[in-house]
């Protein structure tokens, strides 16, 4: 991710075969947004809500990942504001190294 925007995704063959998906939130993902957090309660949350380009990581049910998924964030300009939003959808009983 560069300046809060998804630029590139590299998935290993194993993650692709497991059905893992990383991408921008689309129409099918709209129910995921706001499913955990309350509506924005302060100025920063409202800015995030207005300007974020949400990214979703989905791990299908029944899948076990052998390694963590790494997302790198890079900010290119000093003094700029970025509003990253990441939605992780690990469908139970999927397991990732961080959930064990």
ZIUR-V811235 format. One record per backbone hydrogen bond with DSSP energy under -1.0 kcal/mol. NH is the residue of the N-H (numbers start at 1). CO is the residue of the C=O. Records with the same first field share a line. If there is no record, write none. Layout:
NH = CO / CO
This chain:
2 = 5
3 = 74
5 = 2
16 = 12
17 = 13
18 = 14
19 = 16
20 = 15
21 = 58
23 = 56
25 = 54
29 = 26
30 = 27
32 = 29
35 = 32
46 = 42
47 = 43
48 = 44
49 = 45
50 = 46
51 = 47
52 = 48
55 = 85
56 = 23
57 = 87
58 = 21
59 = 89
63 = 60
65 = 95
74 = 1
80 = 77
87 = 55
89 = 57
91 = 59
94 = 91
95 = 63
99 = 96
